[in-house]
Every structure is written in structure tokens, then in C-alpha cells.
């Protein structure tokens, strides 16, 4: 099997109070996005061996990365000849 990812989006909107009716008020709505990973029993956590299962191939001016592990992998820094070539963090599905 493999890891699964779920997103829980929570929006907190403050209630309207009858005591504040007709008065100036400043209210903020808060939104949180929680990333939840489900790892079935028998799947090891991410370690150095996980990264050895990434297959990287060049495609035109870009890279194609295939993840043959059972874990989601997050890549935040890619360099070529010691020059940073990506400016976004990416997640690669198993």
C-alpha cells in the first residue's frame, strides 16, 4: 500500500452578538488548512532510502520526477551546478 493525503479546511467565523447591534465592530474570519497524512501499518516513515527511489529524468527545460516509494515526498530545493532551479516547494505522490 501507500500513504494517503487529506486536507481539512476549517473556517472560523465569529458570531454576531445582539449587544453589538448598531455598533462598530471589527471581526476576523480565520481559515486553516490542515494537511493530514495517513500511513498504513507496515509502511516505513520517510528516510534516506525513500529518496533513492525517486527517478529523475530531464524533459525539455524541466525535470520529470517519479516517486517509486510508498511515501509522499516534499522537495523544497533543487540545484543544478550549485544553482537553484526551483522556487516552489513541490509534493510528489507515491
N, C-alpha and C positions, 0 to 999 in steps of 0.2 A: 504494500500500500504506500501512500504518500501523505505528506502534510496537506492540510486544507487551510484556507484563509477566509475569515469572515470579517465584515465591517459592521460595527454597531454605531449608528448615528443617533445622538441624543441631542434634542433641542429643549432648552430650559427657558420658558417664557414666564416672567413674573406675573402674578395675578393682578387684576385691577381691584383696588381697595375702595369700598364705599366712602371711607373717611377722606380719601384723596380726590373725590369727585369735584371737578371745577377748579382744582389747584394745579399749579405747575409741578411736574414731576419728570425726572429723568430715569428711564428704565433701560436695562440692557438685557438682550436675549443672548444666552450663551449656547454655542453649539460645539459639541465634542464628537470626534470621530475616533473610535477605539478599534484598533486592529487586533483581531484575535486569531491566533494560530492554534489549530487542533493537530496534535501529533499522536497518531495511534500507537498503541503499545508495540514494542519491537522495532521502532524506528529510532535510530540514534540521533542525538542533538547535532547541530552543525559543528563540524570540526575541520581540521586540515584536509582530511580525506574527502570531505564534501566538495571542496574547491578543485580537487584533482579530477572530479567527474564533470567539470564544466568543459565543453568543447567550444573553442573559439575559432571562427573562420572569417576571413575577410570577404566582404561583399561590396564591390564598388568602393566608395569612400567610407563605408561603415563596417561594422562588425556584426556577425550573427553569433549569438551565444546560446548554446543548447545545454540545458541542465539535466544530466542523466542521474542525478541523486534523487532521494525521496524527500528532500527538504527544499523549502523556499530559500533563495539566496538573494541577499541585498548587496548590490555593488554601488559604492559611492565614489570610487576614484579609479579611473583608467588612465594609464600613461603609456605613451609610445616614445621611445628615445628620451625618456625623462621629461616629456612634455605632456601636460594634462590634456586629454582629448574628449572627456565628457564633463558636462557641467550640471548633470542631473543625477540624482540617486535613482537607480532602477531596481526593480524586483523581478527575479526570474523564477517562473513556476517550475515545479518538478515535472 
